[in-house]
Amino acid sequence: MRKTRKLIAAALAIAALLPVLTAGLANADEGVGGSVSGVVWSDLDADGRKGPDEYGVSGQQVFLRDTTTGLERSANTDVDGAYRFTGLPAGDYELRTPNREDDGQTWTRGGGDSRVDSSNGLAKIGITAEEPHLTSVDAGFARGANDYYATTLVISPEKDRYEPGEIVTVVGGVSYRGDLDDRFGARLTFPEQLAPLVGVGGVPHLADGSARGELVGAFAENRTRRDVQHLGARFRVLAPLTSGEITLEVLPGEFGASERYVENNTTARTLGVKGDSEES
């Protein structure tokens, strides 16, 4: 009987210690060295931000290199796209996520939720005594990116001065290039001294989408990359015109958020000044 009481007492003592032991084991890797964690996700709309309907990429290799010692570790993401490195001494590190070209994806644009460089998949991070555990070192992958651009803007005839009643034709080209099949549109703005008579070019005009002093057109279906399409009109001059700005702007489609170079989205000409168009 006495032996049985001792066994019961020992069992109760062990049971009382279990929560403490379990908590110690659970936090062991947090207590020894630092850690780096994050998520690799599929950026479906290529905007650089994690959307509620976007999912993690499982089985993706992630590498972490100590830039002082050169020691490199690797990990694979879990079913939710999460990864974690633990037991890290303080210092500078380089996180690397290999490209996913075989899956038709590349690193998404920077400036959002993705911490890795969109050109090489690298992120430079540092672990310090003050900040030993780095979280949300995330990496996004998108199906590439597009560049939408406006090309030459043509005015015919080119004159120093336009008189009332004269007819002038203005037409410009827009297109896109990149990795993602997409549609696009265009907006042509013009001085109030011009009244459009008939549309010119292959971009379908949107009568309901155009405000005074502009023409707007757009395709409903995807277009071939680098296939330049034109938007324009024949105009009647309503009042004497010696100077007036004509601007053509490409309107990106579904994957416009993926664009990294917007400087060539517009081109402009000045009526009454002969010369080539200027992209801006």
N, C-alpha and C positions, 0 to 999 in steps of 0.2 A: 504493500500500500504506500509506504514511504517512498519507494522507488518510483511509483506511478506519479505521486505528487511532484517529485523533482522533474520528471519528464514533462509534465504539464506546465510547470513554471518556466522551464527552459523554452518550450514552444511559444508560450505567451510573450516571453522576452524577445525572441526572434521576430515574432509577428509585429511587435511594437517598433522594432528597428527597421523593418522592411521599407516603410515610406521614406525614411531618411536615406537608406542605402540606395533605393531606386532613384530618388531625386539627385543624389550625388552622381550616379552613373549617367543619368540623362543630361546632366550639365557638365560632365567631365570634359567634353571636347570644347565647350565654351570657356571653361576655366583655364585651359592650357593653350596659350597662343591665341592668335586671331582667327578670323574666318571671313570668307567671301562667298556670297550667294546671290542668285538671281534666277531669271527665267529667260529661256529662248522661245520666242513666239513667232507665229506666222502673221505678218502684217498684210492682211488681205487687200486693204485699200491703199497701201504704200504711202501712208501719210506720216509714218514715223512714230505713231502713238498706238498704245494698246487699247483696242476697242473691246466692248463687252462681248462681241460675237467672235473675237479672234482667239485662236487656240494655241497652246504650247506645242513645241516640237519635241517629240520624244526621241531618245537615242542619239541626240546630237552631241558630238564630242566638243568639250571645252577644255582649253589648256591654260594653265597659270604658271608663269615663269618668274622666278626670283631674279631680278635684273642685276643683283649684286653677285650672287653665287652661280647663276645660270641654271640652277635646278628647276626642272619643269615637271609639273604634275598634270594629270588629266582626269577628267570625269565625264560620265555620260548623263544626259538629262533623263529624268524619270518620265512617267506617263503624262505628267502635267507640264513637262518642259523645264522643270526646276533642276538646279544643280547646286552643289555646295562643296567648298574646300574648308578644312578645319586644321587646327594645330599649326597655324602660320606665325612665324616670328615677325616682329615689326620690321618694316622695310618697304622698298618699292617693288611693285609687281607689274607684269604685263599680262593681261587677259587676252586670249586669242580664240576666236571662233572661226573654224574653216568655212570657206564659201560652200554654198549648196547648189553649184551650177548644174550638177547632175540631176537635181530635182527642179531645175528651172527657176531657182531663187538666188538672190544676192542680198548683201547687207542693205537694210532699208536706210532711208535718209536720216541724217543726224538732226540734232536740235530738238528732239522729242523725248520719247521714253527709252530709246536705244542708246546705250552708253558706248557702244563700239563705233569706231570710225567707219563711215560708209564706203571708204575706198580700200580698206585692208582688213577690217574686222578686228582691229586691236583697240584695247582700252588700257590706259596707264592709270594705275591706282596705287594708293599707299596705305599701309597699316601702321598705326601709331598707338602709343600707350593710351592716348586720350580717345582714340576711335579705333578699337581693335576689331570690331565686327562690322563689315561692310555688307549692306543688303541692297537689293534692287539694282545690282550691276547686270542689267538686262541687255539682251541682244535680239534685235528684230530682223526678220528676213522677209523680203517682198519679191514679187515676181518681176523685179527690174524697175526701170524708170523710163519716162518719156521726155522728149524735148519738143515743145510746141512752138512754132515760129511763123512769123510773117515775112514774106519775100517782097519783091519789087512792087511798088505802087506806081501805076501808069496813068498819066493825064494826057488826053488828046482832044483837041490840039493844045499845044503848050504856047501860051501867049503872055505878054507882060500885062495886058488888060483885057477883060472880058466885058462885052456890052450886053444890055438886056436883049433877050430874044435869041442869043447865040446858044448853040448846043455844045456841050462838053461831055466827054466820056471819061469816067474814072473807074479803074478796076485794079484790084490787088490780089495777090496770092497768099494762101496760108497752107500749112501742112504740119506734120509731126514726124518724128523719128524716135526709135527706142526699142524697148523690149515688149511692150504691151499693146495689143491690138485695141484701137480705140476710135471713137468718132470725135468730131470737133466742129467748131463753127467760127464765125467771124463777125466783127462789128466795124462798120465804116462810118466815121463821123465827118461832117462837111459843113461849110458856112451856110448861114440862113439865106444868102443870096442865090442859092441853088435849089431847084425843085426837081426831084427825081421823076423821070418819065417812064422808063422801062428798065427792068433789072438786066444785068449782064453777069455772066459767069455761071459756074455749075453748083455753087453753094445755094441750097434752097432758101429763099427769102422767107422770113417770119414776119408777116405783116403785123401780127398782134404784139410782137416783141420789140418793135422799133419805136423809139421816141422821136420827137421832132428833131431834125438835124442829124439823124443817123439811120443806117440800114443794118439790120441784123439777120444773119442766116446761120443755119446749122443742119448737120446731117443727123438723121435718126439711127443710122446703122454705121458700123465700123468701116473705116476707110483704109486703103492700102498705105502703108508707111512711105513717106517721102513723095507721095503722089500729090502734087500741088493742085489745089482747087481754088477757084477765083470767085470773088464777090465784088460787085460793082453795079453801076447804073449809067444810063445816059441822062444828063441833067439839062434843064433849061435855066439860063441865067436870068434872074429876076431884076437885078439891079447892078449898076456898074461895080466891077470887082477887080481890084488890083492886088489884093493880098488876102489870103484866107487859108487856114490850116485844114488839111485833109489827113486823117489818121486812120490806119487800118490796124485792128487788134485781133489776134487769134484768140478764140474761146476754147480752152481745153475741155475734154469730155470727162468720162468717168474716172480716169486716172490722172487728172490734173494735179492732184496733191503730190504725186510722185515727182513732179518736175523740180529739177535742181538749178536750172539756168533760165531765168525769166527775162533777162535783158533783151532777148530777141523776140519778145511777144508782140511788139508793136513796130510799125514803120510809119513815117510821116513825110508829107510833101506840102509845099506851100504854093497855092495857086498864084500865078503872076510872077513866079520865079522859076526860070528854067533850070533843070538840073536833075541829078539822080535822087532817088529816095534815100532817107537816112533811117537806119534801124536804131531803135532805142530800147 
